[in-house]
Amino acid sequence: LEMYWDDGSDPGMYSGQVPALGRTATTTYDGHAFKFVDPRTKELVSRMEMRSDTHMYIIDPLEDDYRTLNSPEYLKAKEEATFLRNYYDTHGIPWLSVHDRPGPILNMWP
């Protein structure tokens, strides 16, 4: 998908590409919106408005795309999004580390 910052123009300000089951990151502000467009058809796939309490957005596959819906990559991303939402709701601040990483290991501690 092609990603565009929605500046009010059509299609918007180009911001890069996001591969299928891929990720991208950008620095933005609460209230900014991004459009995700199919590069072949120029069809709008999704438009997402950024919120200060949400730090991961997922473009869900079509309801009949069982292969993607059941893929390890998609299921892991949904699990991560749930973790991030729960962490923010519990602590009032975003989780700023890698989700589900192993604990630290120090050679001086067993």
Long-range contacts (C-beta under 8 A, 24 or more apart in sequence): 1-36, 1-37, 1-38, 1-39, 1-45, 1-59, 2-36, 2-37, 2-38, 2-39, 3-34, 3-35, 3-36, 3-37, 4-34, 4-35, 4-36, 4-37, 5-32, 5-33, 5-34, 6-32, 6-33, 6-34, 6-35, 6-47, 11-35, 11-37, 11-42, 11-44, 20-68, 21-68, 21-71, 21-73, 21-74, 21-77, 53-88, 54-85, 54-88, 55-84, 55-88, 55-94, 55-95, 56-80, 56-81, 56-84
